[in-house]
Amino acid sequence: VIGKPNVGKSSFINCLFGEEMVLVDAKAGTTRDPIDTVFRYKGDDLVFVDTAGLRRQSRVKESLEYYSALRTERVVREVDVCLVLMDATEPVHVQDVKIAEKAWTAGAGIVLVVNKWDLVEKDQNTSSKFETDLRNRAPFLQWAPVIFTSALSGQRVRKCLESVLEVERARCRRIPTSEVNSVMKKIVGRQPPPHSRGRAVNLKYATQISVTPPTFLIFSNLPKAIPDHYIRYIHNSFRNQWGFIGSPIRIRLKTGDGE
């Protein structure tokens, strides 16, 4: 569970477990170290880590707070899924996006949790407007589930557990090689890669080489000539085909036939 200071991370976990397992205080930043709590849900053992709030680098002054932030960043690299908490009573901040990006770059799945939703004056469009604004902040946020919760009332808090399991299933999903190549053939058929200095760029073979997160290896005669926008096109096509909700996917290129 990650987020800026004072977005309600400890209160959120306490609501999940129904008791005061984590020290909570109204003052921002009272949770200094990652704290593990094991919770069984529908037959799965989930280990929740309540982390110190991640502040902007310029504001991390105290040595204790600095080392707490370092430990939190280490935890982000080790966990499977991050619940990224943000405060519904404030506009989406660049720091919210950067915190989510840390987890995404590390290969963790993410669920975006908008806490304190009970404190927001709402109409029928409030949640959709907030979600649209949030997703428009960074391309990777398009693929993450968003849940509006209240740690105070318990509203939709348990729903986050369903999203955690769904995202972890996506991170562990493996696509058969035959299916990957069938989809790649359609992708290239719709839009072939651009030529490089008059030479045709061929995508010859593709396979999924690992999970957590799903990683694909594509063989080409000229892998270095494939532009970033075409790799994004492949990425988005894979998303449209298989979803991988809340999970990063990685695409690597290599010279050769691959078979």
C-alpha positions as CSV (number, residue, x, y, z in Angstrom):
1,V,0.0,0.0,0.0
2,I,1.7,3.1,-1.2
3,G,0.9,6.8,-1.6
4,K,1.7,10.3,-0.5
5,P,1.7,11.0,3.3
6,N,-1.7,11.3,4.9
7,V,-3.8,9.8,2.1
8,G,-5.1,7.2,4.6
9,K,-2.9,4.1,4.0
10,S,-2.9,2.9,7.6
11,S,-6.6,3.6,8.1
12,F,-7.3,1.7,4.8
13,I,-5.4,-1.4,6.1
14,N,-7.1,-1.1,9.5
15,C,-10.5,-1.1,7.7
16,L,-9.5,-4.2,5.7
17,F,-8.7,-6.1,8.8
18,G,-11.2,-4.6,11.2
19,E,-8.8,-3.7,13.9
20,E,-6.1,-1.2,14.8
21,M,-3.1,-3.2,13.6
22,V,-1.1,-0.2,12.4
23,L,-0.4,3.0,14.3
24,V,-2.6,5.7,13.0
25,D,-2.3,9.4,13.8
26,A,-3.8,12.5,12.2
27,K,-0.3,13.9,11.7
28,A,1.1,13.2,8.2
29,G,3.9,10.6,8.1
30,T,3.4,8.7,11.4
31,T,3.9,5.3,9.7
32,R,7.7,5.2,9.4
33,D,8.5,1.6,8.3
34,P,6.9,-1.0,6.1
35,I,4.7,-3.2,8.2
36,D,3.7,-6.7,7.0
37,T,0.2,-8.1,7.7
38,V,-0.9,-11.5,6.4
39,F,-4.5,-11.9,5.4
40,R,-6.3,-14.9,4.0
41,Y,-8.9,-14.1,1.4
42,K,-10.8,-16.6,-0.7
43,G,-8.1,-19.2,-0.1
44,D,-5.2,-16.9,-1.0
45,D,-2.7,-15.6,1.6
46,L,-2.2,-11.9,0.9
47,V,0.7,-10.1,2.6
48,F,-0.1,-6.4,2.9
49,V,2.7,-3.9,3.5
50,D,1.8,-0.5,4.9
51,T,4.6,1.8,3.8
52,A,5.8,5.2,4.8
53,G,4.4,7.9,2.6
54,L,6.6,8.8,-0.4
55,R,7.3,12.5,-0.4
56,R,8.9,14.6,-3.1
57,Q,12.7,14.3,-2.9
58,S,13.1,18.0,-2.1
59,R,11.0,17.5,1.1
60,V,12.7,14.5,2.5
61,K,15.0,16.2,5.0
62,E,15.0,14.2,8.2
63,S,17.3,11.2,8.1
64,L,14.7,8.9,9.6
65,E,12.2,9.9,7.0
66,Y,14.8,9.6,4.2
67,Y,15.6,6.0,5.2
68,S,11.9,5.1,5.5
69,A,11.4,6.3,2.0
70,L,14.4,4.2,0.8
71,R,12.9,1.1,2.4
72,T,9.5,1.9,0.8
73,E,11.1,2.1,-2.6
74,R,12.8,-1.3,-2.0
75,V,9.5,-2.8,-1.0
76,V,7.9,-1.5,-4.3
77,R,10.5,-3.5,-6.2
78,E,9.7,-6.7,-4.2
79,V,5.9,-6.8,-4.1
80,D,3.5,-8.2,-6.6
81,V,0.8,-5.6,-6.6
82,C,0.7,-2.0,-5.3
83,L,-2.4,-0.4,-4.1
84,V,-1.7,3.3,-4.9
85,L,-3.8,5.4,-2.5
86,M,-4.7,9.0,-3.3
87,D,-6.8,11.6,-1.6
88,A,-10.2,12.2,-3.3
89,T,-10.5,15.6,-1.6
90,E,-7.5,16.9,-3.5
91,P,-6.8,17.3,-7.3
92,V,-4.7,14.5,-8.8
93,H,-1.1,15.6,-8.0
94,V,2.0,14.9,-10.1
95,Q,3.4,13.1,-7.0
96,D,0.5,10.6,-7.2
97,V,1.4,9.8,-10.7
98,K,5.1,9.5,-9.9
99,I,4.4,7.1,-7.1
100,A,2.3,4.9,-9.3
101,E,5.0,5.1,-12.0
102,K,7.7,3.8,-9.5
103,A,5.6,0.7,-9.0
104,W,4.8,0.2,-12.7
105,T,8.5,0.7,-13.7
106,A,9.5,-1.9,-11.1
107,G,7.2,-4.4,-12.7
108,A,4.5,-4.5,-10.0
109,G,0.8,-4.5,-10.8
110,I,-1.1,-1.5,-9.7
111,V,-4.6,-0.7,-8.4
112,L,-5.5,3.0,-8.1
113,V,-7.5,3.6,-4.9
114,V,-9.1,6.9,-4.5
115,N,-9.7,7.2,-0.7
116,K,-11.8,9.6,1.3
117,W,-14.6,9.4,-1.3
118,D,-17.2,10.0,1.4
119,L,-15.9,13.5,1.9
120,V,-16.5,14.6,-1.7
121,E,-19.6,16.4,-2.9
122,K,-20.8,14.3,-5.8
123,D,-23.2,14.2,-8.7
124,Q,-23.6,11.3,-11.2
125,N,-20.5,12.4,-13.2
126,T,-18.1,13.1,-10.3
127,S,-16.3,9.7,-10.4
128,S,-16.1,9.5,-14.2
129,K,-14.6,13.0,-14.3
130,F,-12.0,12.2,-11.6
131,E,-11.1,8.9,-13.3
132,T,-10.8,10.6,-16.7
133,D,-8.5,13.3,-15.2
134,L,-6.4,10.6,-13.5
135,R,-6.0,8.4,-16.6
136,N,-5.1,11.4,-18.8
137,R,-2.1,12.1,-16.5
138,A,0.1,9.2,-17.9
139,P,-0.4,6.6,-20.7
140,F,0.2,3.6,-18.3
141,L,-2.7,4.7,-16.1
142,Q,-5.1,3.7,-18.9
143,W,-4.6,0.0,-18.0
144,A,-5.1,0.2,-14.2
145,P,-8.3,-0.4,-12.3
146,V,-9.7,2.6,-10.3
147,I,-11.7,2.1,-7.1
148,F,-13.3,4.9,-5.1
149,T,-13.3,4.0,-1.4
150,S,-13.7,5.3,2.1
151,A,-11.5,3.8,4.8
152,L,-13.7,5.6,7.3
153,S,-17.0,4.0,6.2
154,G,-15.5,0.9,4.6
155,Q,-17.1,1.7,1.3
156,R,-15.7,-0.6,-1.5
157,V,-12.5,-1.3,0.6
158,R,-13.0,-5.1,0.2
159,K,-13.5,-4.6,-3.5
160,C,-9.8,-3.7,-3.6
161,L,-9.0,-7.3,-2.7
162,E,-10.8,-8.6,-5.8
163,S,-8.8,-6.1,-7.9
164,V,-5.6,-7.3,-6.3
165,L,-6.3,-10.9,-7.2
166,E,-7.4,-9.9,-10.7
167,V,-4.2,-7.9,-11.4
168,E,-2.0,-10.6,-10.0
169,R,-3.7,-13.1,-12.3
170,A,-2.9,-10.8,-15.2
171,R,0.7,-10.5,-14.1
172,C,1.0,-14.3,-14.1
173,R,-0.8,-14.9,-17.4
174,R,1.1,-16.8,-20.1
175,I,0.1,-16.7,-23.7
176,P,0.8,-19.8,-25.9
177,T,3.5,-19.0,-28.5
178,S,1.2,-20.0,-31.4
179,E,-1.3,-17.5,-30.2
180,V,1.3,-14.8,-29.9
181,N,2.5,-15.3,-33.4
182,S,-1.0,-15.4,-34.8
183,V,-1.8,-12.0,-33.2
184,M,1.6,-10.6,-34.4
185,K,0.7,-11.6,-37.9
186,K,-2.5,-9.6,-37.7
187,I,-0.7,-6.7,-36.1
188,V,1.8,-6.5,-38.9
189,G,-0.9,-7.1,-41.5
190,R,-2.8,-4.1,-40.3
191,Q,0.3,-1.9,-40.1
192,P,3.7,-3.1,-41.2
193,P,6.8,-1.6,-39.5
194,P,8.3,1.3,-41.5
195,H,11.3,0.7,-43.8
196,S,14.7,1.6,-42.6
197,R,16.9,3.3,-45.2
198,G,15.1,1.5,-48.0
199,R,15.2,-1.9,-46.3
200,A,12.2,-3.8,-45.2
201,V,11.9,-4.4,-41.4
202,N,10.5,-7.9,-40.8
203,L,9.1,-9.2,-37.5
204,K,9.8,-12.9,-37.9
205,Y,8.8,-14.6,-34.6
206,A,7.5,-13.7,-31.2
207,T,7.1,-15.5,-27.9
208,Q,6.4,-14.8,-24.3
209,I,9.6,-15.4,-22.3
210,S,8.4,-14.7,-18.7
211,V,5.7,-13.6,-16.4
212,T,5.4,-11.2,-13.4
213,P,5.3,-9.0,-15.5
214,P,4.5,-10.6,-18.9
215,T,7.5,-10.1,-21.1
216,F,7.5,-10.8,-24.9
217,L,10.5,-11.3,-27.1
218,I,10.2,-10.4,-30.8
219,F,12.8,-11.4,-33.4
220,S,13.5,-9.1,-36.3
221,N,16.1,-8.7,-39.1
222,L,16.5,-5.0,-38.0
223,P,15.4,-4.7,-34.3
224,K,17.3,-1.4,-33.8
225,A,15.4,0.1,-36.7
226,I,12.0,-0.4,-35.1
227,P,10.8,3.0,-33.9
228,D,9.3,3.6,-30.4
229,H,5.9,4.5,-31.9
230,Y,5.7,1.1,-33.5
231,I,6.6,-0.7,-30.3
232,R,3.8,1.2,-28.6
233,Y,1.5,0.1,-31.4
234,I,2.4,-3.6,-30.7
235,H,2.0,-2.9,-26.9
236,N,-1.4,-1.4,-27.4
237,S,-2.4,-4.3,-29.7
238,F,-1.4,-6.8,-27.1
239,R,-3.5,-4.9,-24.5
240,N,-6.5,-4.9,-26.8
241,Q,-6.1,-8.7,-27.4
242,W,-5.3,-9.9,-23.9
243,G,-6.0,-7.1,-21.4
244,F,-3.4,-7.6,-18.7
245,I,-5.4,-5.3,-16.5
246,G,-3.3,-3.4,-14.0
247,S,-0.1,-5.2,-15.1
248,P,2.9,-3.8,-16.9
249,I,3.9,-5.7,-20.1
250,R,7.4,-5.6,-21.6
251,I,8.5,-6.0,-25.1
252,R,12.1,-6.9,-26.1
253,L,13.6,-7.0,-29.5
254,K,16.3,-9.3,-30.8
255,T,18.1,-10.0,-34.0
256,G,17.3,-13.4,-35.6
257,D,14.6,-15.8,-36.7
258,G,13.8,-17.1,-33.2
259,E,12.8,-20.5,-34.4
